[in-house]
Amino acid sequence: RCITPSSNRYFIDEMPINNPMHFAGFHSVISNDLMSEIYLFASSFPAMFSGATAAVISINTVDEVERFGGSTDIGLISATTLISTPINRDRVTEYGIEKENAGYFIVSGRIGYLSLFIPLFYELVMDETLESIPEYWDYQVKAKYFLNSRNSVTILAIGSADYFKILVDEDDLEPEEGDDPLFSDLDFQYRQSFHNQGIYYTFDTGNFRNKVMVYSSWSDYYTYVDAQ
């Protein structure tokens, strides 16, 4: 049996995902600020990760938000942002009504904009026009609400998309002298995306903890090649 890096299994809060990286290495599909722990099981992984044929990479996300906050990172090829806020509710005590933390809400995402700067840089340095370039984006939404001191419900939704953006102008489609005729009229399109949603119910007494998860996963792969 041949084991390759693609055989590794990735889990986000115990929910499996098929595409952990944009274009196999540009960026993770999960915001760095959303991650809290990463566990690597090279072998002998727990039974809840059944079905894996190689290593298991398990990523846990932030599970506590005490105050409103966020972060933004703007780079040359992409920008990412994260916003988190606690969910407060009133609680009646012997001293009156007080605010208590009843959960949280987190939203984050990344968008790539390679087509804004890279083609210009490529043309200035190489003196050639870049005809296509990869684009990508992702999102993560997580919300948790405590029904009471022992029971809580968590919702997690994550997704990403990778695709090639064709930058060729219609006027540039005519073949020039010396061009390979095989590629003079070639149309190539590529897109892949996934959207996962999970709902968790957790019962926790402090000494005993049980979690039930239900999740769905939708993946889309599209490749189109037309050569005339």
C-alpha positions in Angstrom: 0.0 0.0 0.0 1.4 3.4 -1.0 1.2 6.1 1.7 1.4 9.7 0.5 0.9 13.1 2.2 -2.6 13.1 0.6 -3.5 10.0 2.7 -3.3 12.1 5.9 -6.6 12.9 7.5 -7.4 16.4 8.9 -10.0 17.2 11.5 -11.3 20.5 12.7 -13.0 20.1 16.1 -13.3 16.4 15.2 -15.0 17.2 11.9 -13.1 15.9 8.9 -12.1 18.2 6.1 -10.8 17.2 2.7 -8.8 20.3 1.6 -6.8 21.7 4.6 -4.7 24.0 2.4 -5.3 26.4 -0.4 -3.6 25.0 -3.6 -1.7 22.5 -1.4 0.4 25.1 0.3 -0.6 28.8 -0.1 -2.4 29.1 3.2 -4.4 27.0 5.7 -8.2 27.1 5.1 -8.5 27.9 8.9 -7.5 31.2 10.4 -4.4 31.0 12.6 -6.1 33.1 15.3 -9.0 30.6 15.4 -6.7 27.6 16.2 -6.0 26.8 19.8 -4.4 23.3 19.7 -3.0 21.0 17.1 -2.4 17.3 17.7 -0.5 15.0 15.4 -1.0 11.3 15.6 1.6 9.5 13.4 0.0 6.2 14.3 -2.2 4.6 16.9 -4.7 7.4 16.7 -7.9 7.4 18.9 -10.9 5.4 17.7 -12.9 8.5 16.9 -10.6 9.1 14.0 -11.4 5.7 12.4 -10.9 5.3 8.7 -7.5 7.1 8.5 -4.8 5.3 6.5 -1.9 7.5 7.5 -1.3 10.3 10.0 -4.1 12.2 11.7 -3.9 15.9 12.2 -6.5 17.1 14.7 -7.0 20.9 15.1 -9.1 22.4 17.9 -10.4 25.9 17.7 -10.9 28.6 20.3 -13.6 27.6 22.8 -13.8 30.6 25.1 -14.4 34.3 24.4 -14.4 36.7 27.4 -14.6 40.1 25.6 -15.1 41.6 22.2 -12.0 41.6 20.0 -10.5 40.7 16.7 -7.5 40.8 14.4 -6.7 41.7 10.8 -3.7 40.8 8.7 -3.3 42.4 5.3 -0.5 41.1 3.1 0.6 41.3 -0.5 -1.4 38.3 -1.7 -4.2 38.0 0.8 -6.0 39.5 3.8 -7.6 37.8 6.8 -9.7 39.0 9.6 -11.3 37.5 12.8 -14.0 39.0 15.0 -15.2 37.4 18.3 -17.7 38.5 20.9 -19.2 36.9 24.0 -22.9 36.3 24.4 -24.1 37.7 27.7 -27.4 37.1 29.5 -29.0 38.2 32.7 -28.8 36.0 35.8 -30.8 36.6 39.0 -28.7 36.3 42.1 -29.1 37.3 45.8 -27.5 40.6 44.9 -29.8 41.3 42.0 -29.5 40.9 38.3 -26.0 40.2 37.0 -24.5 39.6 33.6 -23.1 36.1 32.9 -21.2 34.7 29.9 -23.6 32.4 28.1 -21.4 31.6 25.1 -19.7 33.3 22.2 -19.8 34.1 18.5 -16.7 34.0 16.2 -16.4 34.8 12.5 -13.3 34.8 10.4 -12.2 34.6 6.8 -9.5 35.1 4.2 -9.6 36.4 0.7 -6.7 36.2 -1.8 -6.1 38.9 -4.4 -3.1 37.7 -6.3 -4.6 39.1 -9.5 -4.3 42.7 -8.2 -0.5 42.8 -7.8 1.2 39.7 -9.1 0.4 40.2 -12.8 1.8 43.8 -12.6 4.9 42.7 -10.8 5.4 39.8 -13.3 5.1 42.1 -16.3 7.6 44.6 -14.9 10.2 41.9 -14.0 9.7 39.3 -16.8 8.3 41.7 -19.5 5.6 39.2 -20.2 1.9 39.0 -19.5 0.6 36.6 -16.9 -2.4 34.8 -18.5 -3.9 33.1 -15.4 -3.5 33.2 -11.7 -4.9 31.3 -8.7 -7.5 32.9 -6.5 -9.0 31.6 -3.2 -11.1 32.5 -0.2 -12.3 30.8 3.0 -14.6 31.4 6.0 -15.2 30.1 9.5 -18.2 30.7 11.7 -18.5 29.3 15.2 -21.1 29.9 17.9 -21.6 28.3 21.3 -24.5 28.8 23.8 -24.7 27.3 27.3 -28.3 26.1 27.9 -27.3 25.8 31.6 -24.2 25.0 33.6 -23.9 21.5 32.2 -25.4 21.6 28.7 -24.2 23.5 25.7 -24.8 23.6 21.9 -22.1 24.6 19.4 -22.4 25.3 15.7 -19.4 25.3 13.4 -19.4 26.2 9.7 -16.3 26.3 7.5 -15.7 26.5 3.8 -13.1 27.4 1.2 -12.7 27.8 -2.6 -9.8 27.6 -5.0 -9.9 28.5 -8.6 -7.9 29.8 -11.5 -8.8 33.2 -12.8 -8.1 33.6 -16.5 -6.6 37.0 -17.3 -6.2 36.7 -21.1 -7.9 39.5 -23.1 -9.9 38.5 -26.2 -7.4 40.5 -28.4 -4.6 38.3 -27.1 -6.1 35.0 -28.2 -4.7 35.2 -31.8 -1.6 33.0 -32.0 1.7 34.7 -32.8 4.5 33.5 -34.9 6.5 30.8 -33.0 3.6 29.8 -30.7 2.9 26.1 -30.3 -0.4 25.5 -32.3 -1.4 22.9 -29.7 -1.8 25.5 -27.1 -2.9 28.4 -29.3 -6.6 27.7 -28.7 -6.6 26.0 -25.2 -9.2 26.8 -22.6 -8.5 25.5 -19.1 -10.7 26.1 -16.0 -10.3 24.7 -12.5 -12.3 25.1 -9.3 -12.6 23.2 -6.1 -14.6 24.1 -3.0 -16.0 22.6 0.2 -18.6 23.6 2.8 -18.8 21.8 6.1 -21.4 22.3 8.9 -21.4 20.7 12.3 -23.7 20.8 15.3 -22.4 19.7 18.7 -24.3 18.9 21.9 -22.1 18.7 25.0 -23.0 17.4 28.5 -20.3 18.3 31.0 -20.5 17.8 34.8 -16.8 18.5 35.4 -16.1 14.8 36.2 -18.0 13.4 33.2 -18.2 14.8 29.7 -20.0 13.5 26.6 -20.3 15.1 23.2 -22.6 14.3 20.3 -21.7 15.7 16.9 -23.7 15.7 13.6 -22.1 17.2 10.5 -22.5 17.5 6.8 -20.0 18.0 4.1 -20.4 19.3 0.5 -17.4 19.3 -1.9 -17.3 20.5 -5.5 -14.5 19.7 -8.0 -14.6 21.1 -11.5 -11.9 20.8 -14.2 -12.5 21.9 -17.8 -10.1 21.6 -20.7 -11.0 22.5 -24.3 -8.3 22.1 -27.0 -9.1 22.7 -30.7 
